């Protein structure tokens, strides 16, 4: 993707974990506005306006492939750790309910494995589990759109072989070729499982990394497999004759796992932040600043350029709406993102609208070091981080201030040096946070759902 592209040096995930960021991609809104407080928690409301619906309004056909992670696919499926007391969900969300015409998707995270859904087929034979000391993983499977089936979907009936990322690209390839044949413009969203836990690489990818631990072989092997799958997407676009006028985005959904510990048993995670402070579940740069690139030969004429402009996944929907000249069906609802078309064209060098995050894993590990500084607010070079007191929601008890341009590793807290800026950004962050509460109470009204058992981050 290095040709005709922009490498975003300040690409931000909309949340410090997976489900929240995925919600921001689809809605252009902070995930808390629609009650996606954390991973595997609640359902994306049906009344939100999504990037798939925007594409559909412009006559595009839409596809989702891979990890969805934004709700139960049907009323009979238990969704997330907060739902174990619910025998049945009265509200459910799959890619079809939020606008995708076609999908081949998974509800939770799936094992990144060379025998992907092996745990769904008994007797368990030849399940590749890499460095994990198990015979097989639990049964999770792909579901594909099927209007004649119950709830409009069916499970993948075959045991899958080969790398999962390449399998997803095969699904994408069939869809793209059909649209090209029909002269039909399209939007495709492919969310790889690589390299989420559990990560297991096929032998040919493991063998590329001698001299490292078994877990690193799997991790780096899965990463390499995904890289090859993205290369196949490039080839697909070129061979289909649509490479020049296709806009392709790539980014991660959060920072890497903690290298030493985690809620799944203390695996040694190999992921790197390249020195940024914090990791997954934190609103420091290491938890939300991720690799990001956009490729668009028809619009980006240079081979590649780098930009330090702050970009976020909340910007995807506004950019697509601007490009396709469509309007939201909820025109009065808050939107946190902006269109990036002028940025891509080099007409804008400073972001006109701040970015904000709020996160706390309050229903699993309250007040832990994972996300206890639960609000971050950034305005171009300045970043404000705060913990907002839960008993008195408008009170800030801890805060930090960083110049992210001069100090991307967040080593030098400047709060005492610039008290006026702290006050200004604190007030702006609280006002933004109040608007989020208005959204989930009066726009999506998701906080009133009887099965939304996860608690809001106050």
N, C-alpha and C positions, 0 to 999 in steps of 0.2 A: 504493500500500500504506500510505498515511499514515493511513487510517481504521482504528480498532479495532486498533491495533498498538503494539508496543514497539520503539523504536529502540535498539539496543544500542550504546552509545558505546564499549564495550570488547568487541567481537566479535573472536574470534581464530580464524584458520585453524589446523587441526591440524598443518600443516607449512608451511614457507616456499616450497614449490613444489607443483605440481598433483597428481601421483599420490599423494604422502603424505597430503594433505588429503582426497582422495577416499576413501582407505582409512579414515580416521578417521570420516568421515560414515557409512560402511557398518557399521563394527565397534564404535564407541565406545571404541577402543583407540588408543594411540599407534602410528603406522604402522610403527615399527621392531619392534614385537612380532610383526609378520607379514611382516617382510623386505621391506617397501616402502621401501627406504632413500632413494630419490630418484625423479625422474621417469623413466618408461620403464624401470624396473628391477625385474625379477622379477614373479612372479604372485601375486595375492592367493590365499592357500591356500583350498582347498575346504572345509576343516574348521572355518573360522571361522564364528561366528554373526553374521548380518547383519540390518540393518534390514528388508530384504525378507522374510527368514525370520520375523522377529518379526511383521510384518504378516500374512503367510500363516497363521501359527498362530492369529491372531485372526479368520480368515475374510475377510481383505482380499485383493483382487487387486492385483498390483504391476506397475509399468511403469518402465522406464528409457529415457530419451531423451537422445541427445547423446554427449558425450565420456566414454568409460569409463576408458581409460588405466591399466588395472590388470592387463594381461596379454595374451598372444596369444589371439585368438578361436578358433584351431584349431592343431593340431600342426604345420602346414606354414608358419606365418607367422613371420617373423623379428621379434623383439620387442626394441626398444631397442638402444642402442649397445653394450651388453655382450654381445649375442647374435650378433654378426656371424660368429662362428666356428661357430655351431651350425646345422647343416643342418636340423635338426628339433627342435622342442621336445617333450619327452615330457610336460610339464605345461602345461596351457593353461587360461585363465580367461576367461569372458565373462559378461555379466549373468545368463544363465540358470544358470550353474554356481554362482552365489552367491545364488540364490533368486528372481530376478525372473521372473514369469510371462510377461511380454512385454517386448520391447525393440526399439528402433530406434536403434542406437548405433554409435559409431566406436571403433576400437582406439586409434590415436594421436590427437594433435591434428589437427584438420582446418582447412583454410583458411577463415577467416571471409569468405566471398565470395558475391557475387550469382550466380556460376555455380559453385556449391560443388564438385561432383565432375566438373568439366569435363575434368580431366586423365585421366579414365578412359575417355574416348570419342574415338577417332581417326576422321577427322582432327580436330585441335584447332581448333575454330572458335568465334569469338565468346566466348572465355574472358575474363572481366573480371578484370584483375590490378592495377588501381589504380596506386599509385605504385611498384610493383615492375617492374623492367625485364625482364620475362619474357613469353613468349607464353602459357604455361600453368603450373599447378602440378602437382606429382607426383600420381599417382592414389592417392587415399584415398577411401573410400566408406563409406556407411552399410551396416550389416548388420542385418537384422531377423529376429526369431524365426520359424522355420519348421520344425516338427517333422518334416516329411517330407523335408527336405534333409539333406545331409551335415553332421554336427556341429550339426544343429538350427537352421541359419540360412542366409539367402540374402542376396546383395548387392542394393542398390538398382539396378534395371535401367534407370532413366531418368536422363537428364541433368537436373539440377535447376536451376530458374530462380528468381530472386527471393531475397530475404534469407534467410540460413540460419536465424536465430533464429525468424523467422516460420514457416518450414517446420517447425521442431521443434514449435512450438505447434499447427500443423495436425495433426501426429501425436498430440499430447497431446489435442487436442479430440475426435478420433474415439474415442480410448480412454475419455475421461471421459463422453461422451454414451452410449457403450455401457454403461458401468457404471451410469449413472443410470437408463437404460432397464431394466436388470436389477435395480434396487434393490440394487446391489452396492457395499459400501464399498471404497475403494481407497487405495493409496499410489502416488504418482507422483513420480519423481525426474527432473528435467530439468536437464541440465548443458550450458549454452550454450557454444559455441566462442568467441563474442564475449567479449573483444576480443583473443584470443590471436594471436600472430604465426602465420601471415600474416593481417593484417586488411585487408580490402578491402570498402568500402561501395558499395552501389548509388548511381547518380548522384543520385537524389532525396534521399538522405541526405547525400551529399557537398556538394550545392548549398546545404545549410542553413548551411554554414560558409565564407563568403567571407573572403578576407583572411588565411588561414592557409596553412601548407605543405601539399603534397599528402598527405604521410603523416598530418598532423593531420586533414585532411578525412576520410581513411579511418578513422582511429581514432575521432574524435568521431562520425562517421556510423554506424559499427558500434555504438557505445554507444547512440546515439539509436534505432537500429533495435531493439536489445535492449529498451530502455525501452518501445517501442511493443509489442513482443511480450509483455512482462509485463502491459501494459495489456489485451491480448487475453485473457490468462489470467483477469484480474479480470472481464472481461465474460463469459467462458465460465462462470465459477462463478456469477455472478449470474443469467444466463439459464437455467442448469441448475437453479436453485433450491437450490444447496448452498453458497452464499457464506457464510452465517452459521456453519455447523458444519464448515467446512473450515479446518484450520490450514495456513498458508502461510509458509514460511521463504525468506529470500533472503540470500545472502552470497557473497563472492568466495573464491577458493581460495588466494590469496597476495597479497603486495604487488605493485606494478608493477615492470616491468623497469627496469634501469639506464638513465638518460636519455642516456648518452653512449656506452656500449659494451655488447657482449654477444657470446656465442659464435657468433652467427649473422651476424657481419659488421659490427657497429658501427652499427646503425640508431639514429636519434634517437627514443627511446621517449617518447611524450607523457604517459604515466601520472603521476599525482601521489599522494604520501602525505599531502598537506596539512601538510607540515612534520615528520612523524614521521621519526625517524632510521632509516636503512637502507632496503633495498628487497627485492625478491624474492631468495631464497636466503640471507637473513640472519635471525637470530633476534632482532634488534632489532625494535621495534614496527612500523617501516615494512615489514618482511618478512612479519609474521604478523597484524598488527591490520588488520582489513578492514571494509568496510561490512557491516552486518547488521541485519535487521529480521524480526520475526515478526508475522503478522496472523492474528487469530482472533476474529471478532466475537462469537461465542457466549461466549467466555471473557474477552475484553478489551473492556470496555464503553466506555471513554473513547475519544475520537477518536484520540489518540496520546499516549503518554508515553515519556520517555527514561529509560534506566537506565544507571548506571555499573558495574553488576554484571559481573564478568568471565565471559564465555560463550564456549564453544569448540565446534567441530564434533564433538568427541568426546561432546558432550552429547546429540546427536540421538537415537542409539539408546536410551540409558537413558530419555530423555523419552518416546519412543514405547512402550517396554516398560511404563513406569509407566502411561501413558494407556490402553493396551490390556490391561493386567494379564496380561502373558505373561512367561515365564521363559526364560532362555537355555538352549540345549541343551548349553552348556559352563559350567555354574554355578560351577565352580572356577577359571575363567580370569580373569586380571586385567582390570579395566575401568577406564579412566582418566576417563570422563565421569560426570556426575550427571544425575538428572532435574531438569528446570527447571520442573515444574508449580507448585511452591510459589513459585518466583521470579515466574512469570507472574501468579500470584494475589496477589502482593504480601506473601507470608508469610515471605519469606527475604530478608535484605539483605546477608549476608556469605557468600561461597562457603565451604563446609565442607571442600573438598578442593582442594589446589593443582593448578595446571596445569603441564605440563612439555613441553619440546621437545628433540629431539636431531637435529642435522643436520650432515652434512659431505659435500660432493660429492667424495668421496675417489677415485672411479674415473675422474674426468674431469680435475679440476684440484686436486690435493692441496694442502692448506694455503693455498689462495688466500684473498683477502679475502671471497669468497663463502662464507660459512658457516664460517669458521675458528673463530669463537666458537660451538662446536657444541652447547652445552647452555644452555637457559634454563629457569628455574624461578620461577614466580610464585605468591605467596600473598596474594591480595587486593591491597593497595597496594604490596607489595614485589616486586621482580623481581631475580633473581640470574642473571647470565650468566657462563659459564665455558668455557674450553677445557680438555678433559681429555686429558692426555698419552697418546698412543697406545701408547708402549712400556711405560708403567706406568699402566694404565687407571684406577687409583683415585687417581692424583695430579692435582691441579688446579694448573696452572702460571700461568693468567691468570684473573682474575675481576673482575666489576663488580657494583655494587649500586645500584639506582635506586628511588626512590619514584615509582611510575608515576602515582599520583593527583596529586601535587604537580608532578611533572616528566615529563609524558607524552612529551616529546621526547628524553629520556635524555641530557641535557646535563651533569648533575651526578652524578658517581660518588661514592657515599657509603660505599664499602667501608672506607675508613680511619676513617670517623666511627663506624661501627657494626660493629666486628670480631666481636662476639658473634653478631650476626644473620648475618653472612657465614658464620661457622663452622656455625651451625645449618642454614642453607639449603644450604650446601655438603654437609653430611652427608646431608641429606634428598635432595638431587639425586643424589648417588652411590648411595644406597639405591634410589631410583627407577630409576636407570640399570641397576643390578644386576638389578632385577626384570624389566626389559625383556629383558635377556639370557636370563633364565630362561624368558621367554615364547617367544622364537623358538627356543630349544633344546629345551624340554620341553612346550610347549602346542601351538602350530601346527607346531613342528618343521620350519619352512620352511627353516631354515639348512642342512638336510641334503639339500635338493633338488639333484639332479645338474645341473640346468640353471639354478640360481640363481647366475649368474656374477657378479653385482654383489656387492661385498664389504660386510660390515657396518661401521658407523661405530665400530669397536672397542668 
